[in-house]
Amino acid sequence: MRKSYSGEFKAKVVLEILKEEKTISQIASEYGIHPNQLLKWKKEAIRSLAEVLEDGR
């Protein structure tokens, strides 16, 4: 069974990644999420942020 995570949870984890106070591996271990999934969320968040800022919102 696949787990699903809320956007709010993903945002919280991505912000923690961007702070660079812990490694991806440490964060993945803390939350029980595969490091590759965290890297995917980070990439998506950065891409989405660029779109939001281009929109002028």
Residue pairs with C-beta under 8 A, 6 or more apart in sequence:
10 41
10 45
11 45
13 27
13 31
13 33
13 38
13 41
14 38
14 41
14 42
14 45
16 22
16 27
17 24
17 27
17 38
17 41
17 42
18 42
22 30
24 35
24 38
24 39
25 35
27 38
28 34
28 35
28 37
28 38
